[in-house]
Amino acid sequence: MEEEKQRRLRALPAVHEVLLRLEGEAEFSPFLANKRDLPRLTNCVRQVLQKARENVNRNISNSFEDYEFALWPWLKSELIQALILPETSLRRVINATGVVLHTNCGRALLAPEAAHFVAVQAERYSNLELNIETGERGSRYVHVEQLLCELTGAEAAMVVNNNAAAVLLMMNTFALGKDVVVSRGELVEVGGSFRIPEVLKAGGAKLIEVGSTNKTWYKDYEAAISSETALLLKVHTSNYRVEGFTHAVSGAELVELGEKYGIPVMEDLGSGSFFDGTSLGFPLEPTIQQTVKAGLALVSFSGDKLLGGPQAGIIVGKRNFIERLRANQLTRALRIDKLTLAALEGTLRMYQNGDGESIPVWRMLSYSLDRLKIAAEELKSALGSNTAVSAEIKEDVSQVGGGAWPTVNLPTWVCALRPKQGSVVELEKFLRLGPVAILTRIQKDRILIDGRTLLDGDIAEIVQRLKEWK
């Protein structure tokens, strides 16, 4: 087998041989005629040849003669595919999965108003750290602090680059070398295998676990308090649920205990929200405002989940604690840039103006079943009966995503597709590898297109791509 692999690898042409042979292929003449396009074509050839080498190592099921016969047509097809894709690595994706906060696709979409504000700030100078009235250096946090205080009821606020950074900064500032008491049921793992215990350790804190996975009581926290206790930390379990025989201590109860022993209480709220979501049928969750009102010293939450803004770790709470965070040298390393600040300010102003429900995350979460069914029917109708796929409308469920409301299934309507030739897996790959990547879900022997996360123009692009399926 190894000898056969080496034989096939030797059959692969060199880069210059491929370029020379392409001179006789009409579809590649525009790239060969323009010297500016030649480096890109050369790079694509290298990538395709590397893919061919990897394929050899994975599969040698066909005969060498069949392999050699199919090699050049395959190389040409892969090159054409590579050349029609945008040159940039970061590309637009059509999210047809129905997962609103799709982590792999950038989570929350910015509202057009916020995106426009970002564009304005990106192409012009700004007063990022300039006090225009005095002409002296100012603070970048001033642009969102007043907004955050107004919306949450907190005394002060600041922002770092994500919520894990917020927790890290809080631990490093207030619990370096000291104990932090946390319930075992709240030692969550977030995306990318990052875990709360490791974040606390990285911040220099010593974790003291109390209670059990399903039940932690007031007395458990109290029994763990010692002269080395710096903080009581509550972590909201945004991305999973323990149901049944459970008990947890509320933030308000922990504040009462903290005041008794002179120990501050902080909460990592995860995907915090300004709306409680019950009007949309979601389980009751504490809002950011309610959490702050409980009297905690500091509360942190993400900007790019249910808030519907950019990736950011937002910290609100009592002024003396916020001021100590700002004085920490880590703040410089964890700070956000002007584009993130612009996106966050633009989003927060929508909440301030009473337009929070029109932010894309909340708009998608609140779509009616009638609207979703119309979208599914529009796609089916646009495909007609002359395409290489069959389509039917069926009921299904969407997901919030991003670790928010993990047990909630959102009723939806989808357009379920089946290829008349080829497999569902091949069709999914075909859609994903198009000029615009179309992400879908596979359920049994169907490709599901969920209109909940489709934007204006997406259906037309999906239809066009499906009509190219042979």
ZAMARGU-4260 file (C-alpha; in steps of 0.2 Angstrom, whole numbers, plus 5000, padded with zeros to 4 digits):
<rodrens>
0) 5000/5000/5000 | 5014/5012/5004 | 5022/5009/4987 | 5006/5013/4979 | 5004/5029/4988
5) 5022/5034/4983 | 5018/5030/4965 | 5002/5041/4965 | 5012/5055/4974 | 5025/5054/4960
10) 5011/5056/4947 | 5007/5073/4953 | 5013/5087/4942 | 5024/5101/4949 | 5017/5119/4951
15) 5026/5125/4935 | 5020/5110/4925 | 5002/5114/4930 | 5004/5132/4925 | 5011/5128/4908
20) 4997/5116/4905 | 4984/5129/4910 | 4989/5140/4896 | 4979/5129/4884 | 4963/5130/4895
25) 4952/5144/4890 | 4944/5146/4907 | 4961/5151/4915 | 4967/5163/4901 | 4961/5178/4911
30) 4971/5174/4926 | 4987/5170/4915 | 4985/5186/4905 | 4985/5197/4920 | 5002/5198/4929
35) 4993/5204/4944 | 4982/5188/4945 | 4997/5176/4942 | 5003/5175/4960 | 4985/5171/4966
40) 4983/5157/4953 | 5000/5150/4958 | 4995/5150/4976 | 4979/5141/4971 | 4989/5128/4962
45) 5000/5125/4977 | 4984/5123/4988 | 4976/5111/4976 | 4991/5100/4974 | 4993/5099/4993
50) 4975/5094/4994 | 4978/5080/4981 | 4993/5074/4992 | 4981/5073/5007 | 4968/5063/4997
55) 4981/5051/4991 | 4986/5047/5010 | 4967/5045/5014 | 4961/5035/4999 | 4969/5023/4986
60) 4953/5012/4983 | 4953/5015/4964 | 4966/5008/4952 | 4981/5018/4947 | 4975/5020/4929
65) 4958/5027/4935 | 4967/5039/4947 | 4979/5045/4933 | 4964/5047/4921 | 4954/5057/4933
70) 4968/5068/4940 | 4969/5082/4928 | 4950/5085/4927 | 4950/5085/4946 | 4964/5097/4947
75) 4955/5109/4935 | 4939/5108/4944 | 4947/5111/4961 | 4957/5126/4954 | 4941/5134/4947
80) 4932/5132/4963 | 4947/5140/4972 | 4948/5154/4960 | 4929/5159/4961 | 4930/5161/4980
85) 4934/5178/4988 | 4953/5181/4991 | 4950/5186/5009 | 4950/5173/5023 | 4936/5181/5033
90) 4921/5179/5022 | 4902/5181/5022 | 4892/5166/5026 | 4873/5162/5024 | 4867/5155/5040
95) 4853/5143/5036 | 4854/5133/5052 | 4842/5142/5062 | 4855/5144/5076 | 4853/5163/5080
100) 4869/5165/5091 | 4880/5154/5080 | 4897/5154/5088 | 4906/5148/5072 | 4898/5162/5062
105) 4902/5176/5074 | 4887/5175/5086 | 4876/5191/5086 | 4873/5201/5071 | 4875/5220/5073
110) 4860/5230/5070 | 4862/5241/5054 | 4862/5257/5064 | 4877/5250/5075 | 4886/5243/5060
115) 4885/5260/5051 | 4892/5269/5067 | 4906/5257/5067 | 4910/5261/5048 | 4910/5280/5052
120) 4922/5278/5066 | 4933/5266/5057 | 4937/5278/5042 | 4938/5294/5052 | 4948/5300/5067
125) 4938/5300/5083 | 4939/5306/5101 | 4943/5288/5108 | 4954/5295/5122 | 4951/5313/5120
130) 4942/5325/5131 | 4936/5337/5118 | 4930/5350/5130 | 4948/5352/5139 | 4958/5346/5124
135) 4967/5334/5136 | 4968/5315/5136 | 4952/5306/5141 | 4946/5289/5145 | 4939/5277/5132
140) 4927/5270/5144 | 4917/5286/5145 | 4909/5283/5129 | 4898/5268/5136 | 4899/5270/5155
145) 4885/5282/5157 | 4874/5271/5145 | 4878/5255/5154 | 4874/5263/5171 | 4858/5270/5164
150) 4852/5254/5157 | 4858/5243/5172 | 4856/5254/5187 | 4874/5251/5192 | 4885/5265/5199
155) 4899/5262/5187 | 4905/5252/5172 | 4919/5247/5161 | 4922/5235/5146 | 4936/5222/5142
160) 4938/5211/5127 | 4927/5197/5132 | 4918/5190/5147 | 4932/5177/5152 | 4944/5192/5152
165) 4931/5201/5164 | 4932/5186/5176 | 4951/5185/5175 | 4952/5204/5179 | 4941/5203/5194
170) 4950/5188/5201 | 4967/5196/5198 | 4962/5212/5206 | 4952/5206/5221 | 4958/5188/5225
175) 4976/5187/5220 | 4983/5173/5231 | 4967/5171/5241 | 4952/5160/5241 | 4936/5162/5230
180) 4921/5152/5235 | 4911/5144/5221 | 4897/5131/5220 | 4902/5115/5212 | 4886/5116/5202
185) 4892/5132/5194 | 4910/5127/5188 | 4905/5128/5170 | 4915/5125/5154 | 4913/5138/5141
190) 4917/5137/5122 | 4933/5130/5116 | 4936/5120/5132 | 4939/5135/5143 | 4934/5132/5161
195) 4929/5143/5175 | 4942/5135/5187 | 4956/5138/5175 | 4951/5156/5172 | 4951/5158/5191
200) 4968/5150/5193 | 4975/5161/5179 | 4969/5176/5188 | 4979/5170/5203 | 4964/5165/5214
205) 4962/5149/5224 | 4946/5140/5221 | 4936/5134/5235 | 4922/5122/5229 | 4906/5121/5240
210) 4890/5110/5239 | 4887/5097/5226 | 4883/5097/5207 | 4864/5098/5210 | 4862/5106/5227
215) 4872/5120/5236 | 4865/5129/5251 | 4868/5145/5261 | 4877/5136/5275 | 4889/5128/5262
220) 4896/5145/5258 | 4896/5151/5276 | 4906/5135/5281 | 4919/5139/5268 | 4923/5156/5274
225) 4939/5159/5282 | 4952/5173/5285 | 4959/5169/5267 | 4942/5171/5258 | 4943/5186/5246
230) 4927/5184/5236 | 4910/5174/5235 | 4908/5171/5216 | 4891/5166/5208 | 4892/5159/5190
235) 4876/5159/5180 | 4875/5142/5171 | 4870/5150/5154 | 4875/5135/5143 | 4867/5120/5153
240) 4853/5116/5165 | 4853/5104/5180 | 4834/5100/5183 | 4825/5090/5196 | 4832/5088/5213
245) 4841/5105/5214 | 4845/5120/5225 | 4855/5135/5222 | 4859/5151/5232 | 4853/5167/5224
250) 4864/5182/5222 | 4854/5192/5235 | 4856/5178/5248 | 4875/5179/5244 | 4875/5198/5246
255) 4867/5195/5263 | 4881/5183/5268 | 4895/5194/5261 | 4889/5209/5271 | 4889/5198/5287
260) 4907/5194/5285 | 4913/5209/5275 | 4916/5199/5259 | 4911/5206/5242 | 4900/5196/5230
265) 4903/5195/5211 | 4893/5186/5198 | 4898/5180/5180 | 4881/5182/5172 | 4887/5174/5156
270) 4875/5179/5142 | 4866/5192/5151 | 4850/5201/5144 | 4841/5217/5147 | 4825/5207/5142
275) 4818/5193/5153 | 4811/5184/5137 | 4796/5177/5146 | 4784/5186/5133 | 4792/5175/5120
280) 4790/5159/5130 | 4807/5158/5137 | 4810/5152/5155 | 4812/5166/5167 | 4830/5171/5169
285) 4837/5185/5180 | 4840/5201/5169 | 4855/5211/5171 | 4845/5225/5179 | 4838/5212/5192
290) 4855/5205/5196 | 4863/5222/5199 | 4848/5227/5210 | 4853/5212/5221 | 4867/5223/5227
295) 4882/5213/5221 | 4899/5222/5220 | 4902/5217/5202 | 4892/5209/5188 | 4900/5203/5172
300) 4892/5198/5155 | 4895/5196/5137 | 4891/5209/5124 | 4889/5197/5109 | 4876/5185/5115
305) 4859/5191/5121 | 4864/5209/5122 | 4866/5208/5103 | 4882/5218/5101 | 4900/5215/5098
310) 4912/5203/5108 | 4915/5211/5124 | 4916/5208/5143 | 4905/5221/5151 | 4908/5224/5170
315) 4895/5234/5180 | 4894/5237/5199 | 4899/5248/5213 | 4911/5263/5209 | 4925/5259/5221
320) 4926/5241/5214 | 4926/5247/5196 | 4940/5260/5200 | 4951/5246/5207 | 4948/5236/5191
325) 4954/5251/5181 | 4970/5253/5191 | 4975/5235/5187 | 4989/5234/5174 | 4980/5220/5166
330) 4967/5232/5160 | 4978/5238/5147 | 4981/5221/5140 | 4962/5217/5140 | 4955/5233/5134
335) 4944/5234/5119 | 4948/5244/5103 | 4938/5259/5095 | 4928/5248/5083 | 4921/5237/5097
340) 4917/5252/5107 | 4908/5260/5092 | 4898/5244/5090 | 4894/5243/5108 | 4889/5261/5109
345) 4878/5259/5094 | 4869/5244/5101 | 4867/5252/5119 | 4859/5267/5111 | 4846/5257/5103
350) 4841/5250/5120 | 4841/5268/5127 | 4830/5273/5113 | 4818/5259/5116 | 4823/5250/5100
355) 4831/5235/5108 | 4818/5223/5101 | 4823/5227/5083 | 4841/5221/5087 | 4844/5206/5075
360) 4846/5193/5089 | 4829/5198/5097 | 4820/5201/5080 | 4825/5183/5075 | 4820/5176/5092
365) 4803/5184/5090 | 4798/5178/5073 | 4781/5171/5071 | 4778/5154/5065 | 4768/5161/5051
370) 4783/5172/5045 | 4794/5157/5046 | 4782/5146/5036 | 4781/5159/5022 | 4800/5160/5021
375) 4801/5141/5019 | 4787/5141/5006 | 4796/5155/4997 | 4811/5144/4995 | 4802/5129/4989
380) 4792/5139/4977 | 4807/5148/4970 | 4815/5131/4967 | 4801/5124/4957 | 4801/5106/4950
385) 4815/5108/4938 | 4829/5107/4949 | 4840/5093/4954 | 4833/5093/4972 | 4816/5089/4979
390) 4809/5101/4992 | 4796/5099/5006 | 4790/5110/5020 | 4790/5103/5037 | 4789/5109/5056
395) 4805/5108/5066 | 4814/5118/5080 | 4828/5131/5080 | 4841/5135/5094 | 4846/5151/5102
400) 4864/5146/5102 | 4879/5154/5111 | 4875/5145/5127 | 4859/5154/5130 | 4843/5145/5135
405) 4851/5128/5130 | 4835/5118/5134 | 4824/5129/5124 | 4818/5123/5107 | 4810/5137/5096
410) 4796/5130/5085 | 4800/5134/5066 | 4796/5129/5048 | 4810/5123/5037 | 4812/5119/5019
415) 4819/5101/5019 | 4829/5096/5003 | 4834/5080/4996 | 4846/5078/4981 | 4838/5068/4966
420) 4856/5062/4963 | 4870/5061/4975 | 4870/5060/4994 | 4864/5073/5007 | 4882/5074/5013
425) 4888/5079/4996 | 4874/5092/4994 | 4879/5100/5011 | 4897/5101/5006 | 4892/5108/4989
430) 4882/5122/4997 | 4895/5125/5010 | 4909/5127/4997 | 4901/5139/4985 | 4906/5157/4982
435) 4896/5161/4997 | 4896/5147/5010 | 4879/5142/5014 | 4878/5133/5031 | 4864/5121/5034
440) 4858/5106/5045 | 4857/5088/5040 | 4843/5078/5048 | 4842/5060/5043 | 4841/5061/5024
445) 4837/5079/5022 | 4846/5096/5021 | 4836/5108/5032 | 4835/5127/5027 | 4828/5137/5042
450) 4822/5154/5038 | 4824/5161/5056 | 4842/5166/5052 | 4841/5171/5034 | 4843/5189/5029
455) 4837/5199/5014 | 4843/5191/4998 | 4849/5175/5006 | 4835/5164/4998 | 4839/5170/4981
460) 4857/5165/4983 | 4852/5148/4990 | 4841/5145/4975 | 4854/5150/4963 | 4867/5139/4971
465) 4855/5124/4971 | 4851/5126/4953 | 4870/5123/4950 | 4868/5106/4958 | 4870/5092/4945
</rodrens>
